[in-house]
Amino acid sequence: MMREQLDLAVVSDLFRAVLTGLPIGSTHQDRAYSLTEVSQRTGFAESSLVKDCRAGRLAHVHYGDFRGMTPLQVAAMLQHYSTAAPVPTGVGVVDDDELSVARAQSLRAANRATRRSA
């Protein structure tokens, strides 16, 4: 039995087909989008995505020189960056006493400044 020999061009074409999003399973969810495509779809800077992937802060697909993300990884990234910190209760509420103290301090500071310049 003779082994099939593939030249570099055939292997290169095969890898290119796989890495450009050829579905590898029965669903389209298996496709890995390049970081360029992810940045275009999400509005995130491609350079930031590359840095975060290299630093291990984002789950991604890494094969050879290719870095990409599956739809589930993109959704997890968006979920991670879209969560807001809880707003503490009582923020923005200022008592009248605190306001009067702040006004008095402001007036005193203004009076000091006018006395020095005179």
PAKE-584733 format. One record per residue: residue in three letters; x, y, z of N, C-alpha, C in turn. Coordinates in steps of 0.1 Angstrom, whole numbers, plus 5000, padded with zeros to 4 digits. Atoms other than C-alpha are relative to their C-alpha. Layout:
<recs>
<rec type="ALA" n_x="X" n_y="Y" n_z="Z" ca_x="X" ca_y="Y" ca_z="Z" c_x="X" c_y="Y" c_z="Z"/>
...
</recs>
This chain:
<recs>
<rec type="MET" n_x="5008" n_y="4988" n_z="5000" ca_x="5000" ca_y="5000" ca_z="5000" c_x="5009" c_y="5012" c_z="5000"/>
<rec type="MET" n_x="4992" n_y="4988" n_z="5002" ca_x="5014" ca_y="5033" ca_z="4989" c_x="4994" c_y="5012" c_z="5008"/>
<rec type="ARG" n_x="5005" n_y="4988" n_z="4993" ca_x="5011" ca_y="5064" ca_z="5011" c_x="4998" c_y="5012" c_z="4991"/>
<rec type="GLU" n_x="5003" n_y="4988" n_z="5008" ca_x="4995" ca_y="5095" ca_z="4997" c_x="5010" c_y="5011" c_z="5004"/>
<rec type="GLN" n_x="4991" n_y="4988" n_z="4997" ca_x="5020" ca_y="5124" ca_z="4994" c_x="4993" c_y="5012" c_z="4996"/>
<rec type="LEU" n_x="5006" n_y="4987" n_z="5003" ca_x="5007" ca_y="5159" ca_z="4996" c_x="5011" c_y="5010" c_z="4999"/>
<rec type="ASP" n_x="4990" n_y="4989" n_z="5000" ca_x="5027" ca_y="5189" ca_z="4985" c_x="4996" c_y="5011" c_z="5009"/>
<rec type="LEU" n_x="5002" n_y="4989" n_z="4991" ca_x="5030" ca_y="5221" ca_z="5004" c_x="4988" c_y="5008" c_z="4996"/>
<rec type="ALA" n_x="5011" n_y="4992" n_z="5004" ca_x="5004" ca_y="5239" ca_z="4983" c_x="4987" c_y="4994" c_z="5004"/>
<rec type="VAL" n_x="5013" n_y="5007" n_z="4997" ca_x="4977" ca_y="5213" ca_z="4989" c_x="4998" c_y="5001" c_z="5015"/>
<rec type="VAL" n_x="5001" n_y="4999" n_z="4985" ca_x="4984" ca_y="5213" ca_z="5027" c_x="4997" c_y="5014" c_z="5004"/>
<rec type="SER" n_x="5003" n_y="4986" n_z="4998" ca_x="4984" ca_y="5250" ca_z="5027" c_x="4986" c_y="5004" c_z="4997"/>
<rec type="ASP" n_x="5014" n_y="4997" n_z="5003" ca_x="4951" ca_y="5252" ca_z="5010" c_x="4990" c_y="4993" c_z="5010"/>
<rec type="LEU" n_x="5008" n_y="5007" n_z="4990" ca_x="4937" ca_y="5226" ca_z="5034" c_x="4999" c_y="5008" c_z="5013"/>
<rec type="PHE" n_x="4999" n_y="4992" n_z="4988" ca_x="4948" ca_y="5246" ca_z="5064" c_x="4992" c_y="5013" c_z="4999"/>
<rec type="ARG" n_x="5007" n_y="4988" n_z="5002" ca_x="4935" ca_y="5278" ca_z="5049" c_x="4984" c_y="4998" c_z="5000"/>
<rec type="ALA" n_x="5015" n_y="5003" n_z="5000" ca_x="4900" ca_y="5262" ca_z="5043" c_x="4995" c_y="4998" c_z="5014"/>
<rec type="VAL" n_x="5004" n_y="5003" n_z="4986" ca_x="4899" ca_y="5250" ca_z="5079" c_x="5000" c_y="5013" c_z="5008"/>
<rec type="LEU" n_x="4998" n_y="4988" n_z="4991" ca_x="4911" ca_y="5283" ca_z="5095" c_x="4991" c_y="5011" c_z="4995"/>
<rec type="THR" n_x="5009" n_y="4989" n_z="5004" ca_x="4887" ca_y="5305" ca_z="5075" c_x="4986" c_y="4997" c_z="5003"/>
<rec type="GLY" n_x="5013" n_y="5002" n_z="4995" ca_x="4857" ca_y="5290" ca_z="5090" c_x="4992" c_y="4988" c_z="4994"/>
<rec type="LEU" n_x="5007" n_y="5011" n_z="5005" ca_x="4849" ca_y="5257" ca_z="5074" c_x="4993" c_y="4993" c_z="5012"/>
<rec type="PRO" n_x="5006" n_y="5007" n_z="4988" ca_x="4823" ca_y="5241" ca_z="5098" c_x="5006" c_y="4987" c_z="5002"/>
<rec type="ILE" n_x="4993" n_y="5013" n_z="4997" ca_x="4839" ca_y="5212" ca_z="5116" c_x="4990" c_y="4991" c_z="5007"/>
<rec type="GLY" n_x="5010" n_y="5009" n_z="4994" ca_x="4807" ca_y="5198" ca_z="5131" c_x="4987" c_y="5001" c_z="4993"/>
<rec type="SER" n_x="5013" n_y="5001" n_z="5007" ca_x="4771" ca_y="5194" ca_z="5124" c_x="4992" c_y="5014" c_z="5001"/>
<rec type="THR" n_x="5006" n_y="4987" n_z="4998" ca_x="4762" ca_y="5230" ca_z="5136" c_x="5009" c_y="5011" c_z="4996"/>
<rec type="HIS" n_x="4992" n_y="4989" n_z="5003" ca_x="4774" ca_y="5264" ca_z="5127" c_x="5007" c_y="5006" c_z="5012"/>
<rec type="GLN" n_x="4994" n_y="4995" n_z="4987" ca_x="4783" ca_y="5270" ca_z="5164" c_x="5014" c_y="4995" c_z="5001"/>
<rec type="ASP" n_x="4986" n_y="5005" n_z="4999" ca_x="4815" ca_y="5251" ca_z="5158" c_x="5010" c_y="5009" c_z="4992"/>
<rec type="ARG" n_x="4991" n_y="4991" n_z="5008" ca_x="4829" ca_y="5278" ca_z="5135" c_x="5008" c_y="5009" c_z="5009"/>
<rec type="ALA" n_x="4991" n_y="4990" n_z="4993" ca_x="4858" ca_y="5299" ca_z="5148" c_x="5002" c_y="5012" c_z="4992"/>
<rec type="TYR" n_x="4998" n_y="4987" n_z="5007" ca_x="4857" ca_y="5335" ca_z="5138" c_x="5014" c_y="5006" c_z="5003"/>
<rec type="SER" n_x="4987" n_y="4993" n_z="4997" ca_x="4890" ca_y="5353" ca_z="5134" c_x="4998" c_y="5012" c_z="5009"/>
<rec type="LEU" n_x="5001" n_y="4988" n_z="4991" ca_x="4898" ca_y="5381" ca_z="5158" c_x="4996" c_y="5012" c_z="4992"/>
<rec type="THR" n_x="5004" n_y="4989" n_z="5008" ca_x="4894" ca_y="5405" ca_z="5129" c_x="4985" c_y="5000" c_z="4998"/>
<rec type="GLU" n_x="5015" n_y="5000" n_z="5001" ca_x="4858" ca_y="5393" ca_z="5124" c_x="4993" c_y="5003" c_z="5013"/>
<rec type="VAL" n_x="5006" n_y="4997" n_z="4987" ca_x="4851" ca_y="5394" ca_z="5161" c_x="5001" c_y="5015" c_z="5003"/>
<rec type="SER" n_x="4999" n_y="4985" n_z="4997" ca_x="4864" ca_y="5430" ca_z="5163" c_x="4990" c_y="5007" c_z="4991"/>
<rec type="GLN" n_x="5010" n_y="4993" n_z="5009" ca_x="4842" ca_y="5440" ca_z="5133" c_x="4986" c_y="4998" c_z="5005"/>
<rec type="ARG" n_x="5014" n_y="5003" n_z="4996" ca_x="4811" ca_y="5423" ca_z="5148" c_x="4997" c_y="5007" c_z="5014"/>
<rec type="THR" n_x="5002" n_y="4995" n_z="4986" ca_x="4816" ca_y="5436" ca_z="5184" c_x="5004" c_y="5015" c_z="5002"/>
<rec type="GLY" n_x="4995" n_y="4986" n_z="4998" ca_x="4833" ca_y="5470" ca_z="5179" c_x="5012" c_y="5001" c_z="5009"/>
<rec type="PHE" n_x="4988" n_y="5000" n_z="4992" ca_x="4862" ca_y="5460" ca_z="5201" c_x="5012" c_y="5001" c_z="4991"/>
<rec type="ALA" n_x="4987" n_y="4999" n_z="5008" ca_x="4897" ca_y="5469" ca_z="5189" c_x="5006" c_y="4987" c_z="4999"/>
<rec type="GLU" n_x="4994" n_y="5013" n_z="5002" ca_x="4914" ca_y="5440" ca_z="5173" c_x="5013" c_y="4998" c_z="5008"/>
<rec type="SER" n_x="4987" n_y="5001" n_z="4992" ca_x="4947" ca_y="5448" ca_z="5190" c_x="4997" c_y="4997" c_z="5015"/>
<rec type="SER" n_x="5003" n_y="5003" n_z="4986" ca_x="4930" ca_y="5447" ca_z="5224" c_x="4996" c_y="4985" c_z="5001"/>
<rec type="LEU" n_x="5004" n_y="5014" n_z="5000" ca_x="4915" ca_y="5413" ca_z="5216" c_x="5012" c_y="4991" c_z="4999"/>
<rec type="VAL" n_x="4988" n_y="5008" n_z="5001" ca_x="4949" ca_y="5400" ca_z="5205" c_x="5008" c_y="5000" c_z="5013"/>
<rec type="LYS" n_x="4992" n_y="4999" n_z="4987" ca_x="4966" ca_y="5413" ca_z="5237" c_x="4993" c_y="4992" c_z="5011"/>
<rec type="ASP" n_x="5007" n_y="5008" n_z="4990" ca_x="4939" ca_y="5398" ca_z="5259" c_x="5000" c_y="4985" c_z="4998"/>
<rec type="CYS" n_x="4999" n_y="5014" n_z="5003" ca_x="4940" ca_y="5365" ca_z="5241" c_x="5014" c_y="4995" c_z="5004"/>
<rec type="ARG" n_x="4986" n_y="5004" n_z="4997" ca_x="4978" ca_y="5363" ca_z="5244" c_x="5003" c_y="5000" c_z="5014"/>
<rec type="ALA" n_x="4997" n_y="5000" n_z="4985" ca_x="4977" ca_y="5372" ca_z="5281" c_x="4991" c_y="4990" c_z="5007"/>
<rec type="GLY" n_x="5008" n_y="5010" n_z="4994" ca_x="4951" ca_y="5345" ca_z="5287" c_x="4988" c_y="5005" c_z="5007"/>
<rec type="ARG" n_x="5012" n_y="4994" n_z="4993" ca_x="4923" ca_y="5369" ca_z="5298" c_x="4987" c_y="4996" c_z="4993"/>
<rec type="LEU" n_x="5012" n_y="5003" n_z="5007" ca_x="4899" ca_y="5357" ca_z="5271" c_x="5002" c_y="4985" c_z="4995"/>
<rec type="ALA" n_x="5000" n_y="5013" n_z="5005" ca_x="4890" ca_y="5322" ca_z="5261" c_x="4999" c_y="5001" c_z="4985"/>
<rec type="HIS" n_x="4999" n_y="4999" n_z="5015" ca_x="4898" ca_y="5316" ca_z="5224" c_x="5006" c_y="4988" c_z="4994"/>
<rec type="VAL" n_x="4994" n_y="5011" n_z="5007" ca_x="4909" ca_y="5292" ca_z="5198" c_x="5014" c_y="5004" c_z="4995"/>
<rec type="HIS" n_x="4987" n_y="4997" n_z="5004" ca_x="4946" ca_y="5291" ca_z="5191" c_x="5006" c_y="4988" c_z="4993"/>
<rec type="TYR" n_x="4994" n_y="5011" n_z="5007" ca_x="4961" ca_y="5269" ca_z="5164" c_x="5010" c_y="5006" c_z="4990"/>
<rec type="GLY" n_x="4990" n_y="4994" n_z="5009" ca_x="4994" ca_y="5279" ca_z="5148" c_x="5000" c_y="5015" c_z="5002"/>
<rec type="ASP" n_x="5000" n_y="4986" n_z="5000" ca_x="4993" ca_y="5315" ca_z="5139" c_x="4986" c_y="5006" c_z="5001"/>
<rec type="PHE" n_x="5014" n_y="4996" n_z="5000" ca_x="4955" ca_y="5316" ca_z="5140" c_x="4995" c_y="5002" c_z="5014"/>
<rec type="ARG" n_x="5007" n_y="4998" n_z="4988" ca_x="4936" ca_y="5331" ca_z="5169" c_x="4986" c_y="5004" c_z="4996"/>
<rec type="GLY" n_x="5014" n_y="4997" n_z="5003" ca_x="4899" ca_y="5332" ca_z="5168" c_x="4991" c_y="4996" c_z="5012"/>
<rec type="MET" n_x="5010" n_y="5003" n_z="4989" ca_x="4867" ca_y="5327" ca_z="5189" c_x="4988" c_y="4994" c_z="4994"/>
<rec type="THR" n_x="5013" n_y="5006" n_z="5004" ca_x="4837" ca_y="5305" ca_z="5186" c_x="4989" c_y="5009" c_z="5005"/>
<rec type="PRO" n_x="5011" n_y="4991" n_z="4996" ca_x="4803" ca_y="5321" ca_z="5189" c_x="4997" c_y="4999" c_z="5015"/>
<rec type="LEU" n_x="5002" n_y="5001" n_z="4986" ca_x="4800" ca_y="5308" ca_z="5225" c_x="5011" c_y="5008" c_z="5008"/>
<rec type="GLN" n_x="4989" n_y="4992" n_z="4994" ca_x="4834" ca_y="5324" ca_z="5234" c_x="4997" c_y="5015" c_z="4999"/>
<rec type="VAL" n_x="5004" n_y="4985" n_z="5002" ca_x="4822" ca_y="5357" ca_z="5219" c_x="4989" c_y="5004" c_z="5009"/>
<rec type="ALA" n_x="5011" n_y="4997" n_z="4991" ca_x="4790" ca_y="5355" ca_z="5239" c_x="5005" c_y="5001" c_z="5014"/>
<rec type="ALA" n_x="4995" n_y="4999" n_z="4986" ca_x="4809" ca_y="5348" ca_z="5271" c_x="5009" c_y="5013" c_z="5002"/>
<rec type="MET" n_x="4992" n_y="4988" n_z="4999" ca_x="4833" ca_y="5377" ca_z="5264" c_x="4991" c_y="5012" c_z="5001"/>
<rec type="LEU" n_x="5009" n_y="4989" n_z="4999" ca_x="4804" ca_y="5401" ca_z="5258" c_x="4993" c_y="5000" c_z="5013"/>
<rec type="GLN" n_x="5006" n_y="5001" n_z="4987" ca_x="4787" ca_y="5389" ca_z="5289" c_x="5009" c_y="5005" c_z="5011"/>
<rec type="HIS" n_x="4990" n_y="4996" n_z="4990" ca_x="4819" ca_y="5394" ca_z="5309" c_x="5002" c_y="5015" c_z="5000"/>
<rec type="TYR" n_x="4998" n_y="4985" n_z="5001" ca_x="4824" ca_y="5430" ca_z="5296" c_x="4987" c_y="5008" c_z="5002"/>
<rec type="SER" n_x="5012" n_y="4992" n_z="4999" ca_x="4787" ca_y="5440" ca_z="5298" c_x="4994" c_y="5000" c_z="5014"/>
<rec type="THR" n_x="5005" n_y="5000" n_z="4987" ca_x="4781" ca_y="5433" ca_z="5334" c_x="5005" c_y="5013" c_z="5007"/>
<rec type="ALA" n_x="4997" n_y="4988" n_z="4993" ca_x="4780" ca_y="5464" ca_z="5355" c_x="5001" c_y="4997" c_z="5015"/>
<rec type="ALA" n_x="4999" n_y="5002" n_z="4985" ca_x="4791" ca_y="5467" ca_z="5391" c_x="4987" c_y="5005" c_z="5007"/>
<rec type="PRO" n_x="5012" n_y="4996" n_z="4993" ca_x="4762" ca_y="5470" ca_z="5415" c_x="5002" c_y="5014" c_z="5006"/>
<rec type="VAL" n_x="4999" n_y="4986" n_z="4995" ca_x="4755" ca_y="5506" ca_z="5425" c_x="4997" c_y="5000" c_z="5015"/>
<rec type="PRO" n_x="5002" n_y="5000" n_z="4985" ca_x="4759" ca_y="5511" ca_z="5463" c_x="4988" c_y="5009" c_z="5003"/>
<rec type="THR" n_x="5011" n_y="4993" n_z="4996" ca_x="4728" ca_y="5523" ca_z="5480" c_x="5004" c_y="5013" c_z="5007"/>
<rec type="GLY" n_x="4997" n_y="4988" n_z="4993" ca_x="4728" ca_y="5559" ca_z="5492" c_x="5009" c_y="5009" c_z="4992"/>
<rec type="VAL" n_x="4991" n_y="4992" n_z="5008" ca_x="4751" ca_y="5572" ca_z="5464" c_x="4992" c_y="5011" c_z="4994"/>
<rec type="GLY" n_x="5006" n_y="4989" n_z="5006" ca_x="4742" ca_y="5606" ca_z="5453" c_x="4990" c_y="5007" c_z="5009"/>
<rec type="VAL" n_x="5009" n_y="4993" n_z="4990" ca_x="4720" ca_y="5614" ca_z="5483" c_x="5009" c_y="5008" c_z="5010"/>
<rec type="VAL" n_x="4992" n_y="4992" n_z="4992" ca_x="4734" ca_y="5643" ca_z="5502" c_x="4990" c_y="5007" c_z="5010"/>
<rec type="ASP" n_x="5009" n_y="4994" n_z="4990" ca_x="4719" ca_y="5656" ca_z="5535" c_x="5002" c_y="5015" c_z="4998"/>
<rec type="ASP" n_x="4999" n_y="4985" n_z="5000" ca_x="4711" ca_y="5693" ca_z="5538" c_x="5011" c_y="5005" c_z="5009"/>
<rec type="ASP" n_x="4990" n_y="4996" n_z="4991" ca_x="4735" ca_y="5695" ca_z="5567" c_x="5014" c_y="5000" c_z="4993"/>
<rec type="GLU" n_x="4987" n_y="5001" n_z="5007" ca_x="4764" ca_y="5683" ca_z="5545" c_x="5001" c_y="5011" c_z="4990"/>
<rec type="LEU" n_x="4999" n_y="4989" n_z="5010" ca_x="4755" ca_y="5708" ca_z="5518" c_x="5003" c_y="5014" c_z="5007"/>
<rec type="SER" n_x="4997" n_y="4987" n_z="4993" ca_x="4754" ca_y="5737" ca_z="5543" c_x="5014" c_y="5001" c_z="5005"/>
<rec type="VAL" n_x="4986" n_y="5000" n_z="4995" ca_x="4788" ca_y="5727" ca_z="5557" c_x="5009" c_y="5003" c_z="4988"/>
<rec type="ALA" n_x="4992" n_y="4998" n_z="5012" ca_x="4802" ca_y="5725" ca_z="5522" c_x="4999" c_y="5014" c_z="4995"/>
<rec type="ARG" n_x="5001" n_y="4986" n_z="5004" ca_x="4788" ca_y="5759" ca_z="5513" c_x="5008" c_y="5010" c_z="5008"/>
<rec type="ALA" n_x="4993" n_y="4991" n_z="4990" ca_x="4802" ca_y="5775" ca_z="5544" c_x="5016" c_y="4999" c_z="4998"/>
<rec type="GLN" n_x="4986" n_y="5002" n_z="5002" ca_x="4837" ca_y="5760" ca_z="5537" c_x="5004" c_y="5007" c_z="4987"/>
<rec type="SER" n_x="4997" n_y="4993" n_z="5013" ca_x="4835" ca_y="5773" ca_z="5501" c_x="5000" c_y="5015" c_z="5001"/>
<rec type="LEU" n_x="5000" n_y="4985" n_z="4998" ca_x="4826" ca_y="5808" ca_z="5512" c_x="5013" c_y="5004" c_z="5008"/>
<rec type="ARG" n_x="4988" n_y="4997" n_z="4993" ca_x="4855" ca_y="5808" ca_z="5537" c_x="5012" c_y="5000" c_z="4991"/>
<rec type="ALA" n_x="4989" n_y="5001" n_z="5009" ca_x="4879" ca_y="5797" ca_z="5510" c_x="5000" c_y="5011" c_z="4990"/>
<rec type="ALA" n_x="5001" n_y="4989" n_z="5010" ca_x="4866" ca_y="5824" ca_z="5486" c_x="5004" c_y="5013" c_z="5007"/>
<rec type="ASN" n_x="4996" n_y="4988" n_z="4993" ca_x="4870" ca_y="5851" ca_z="5513" c_x="5015" c_y="5000" c_z="5002"/>
<rec type="ARG" n_x="4985" n_y="5000" n_z="4998" ca_x="4906" ca_y="5840" ca_z="5520" c_x="5007" c_y="5004" c_z="4987"/>
<rec type="ALA" n_x="4993" n_y="4997" n_z="5013" ca_x="4915" ca_y="5843" ca_z="5483" c_x="4998" c_y="5015" c_z="4997"/>
<rec type="THR" n_x="5002" n_y="4986" n_z="5003" ca_x="4900" ca_y="5878" ca_z="5480" c_x="5008" c_y="5009" c_z="5009"/>
<rec type="ARG" n_x="4992" n_y="4992" n_z="4991" ca_x="4918" ca_y="5890" ca_z="5511" c_x="5015" c_y="5000" c_z="4996"/>
<rec type="ARG" n_x="4986" n_y="5001" n_z="5004" ca_x="4952" ca_y="5878" ca_z="5498" c_x="5003" c_y="5009" c_z="4988"/>
<rec type="SER" n_x="4998" n_y="4993" n_z="5013" ca_x="4948" ca_y="5895" ca_z="5464" c_x="4999" c_y="5016" c_z="5002"/>
<rec type="ALA" n_x="5002" n_y="4986" n_z="4997" ca_x="4938" ca_y="5929" ca_z="5480" c_x="5012" c_y="5007" c_z="5005"/>
</recs>
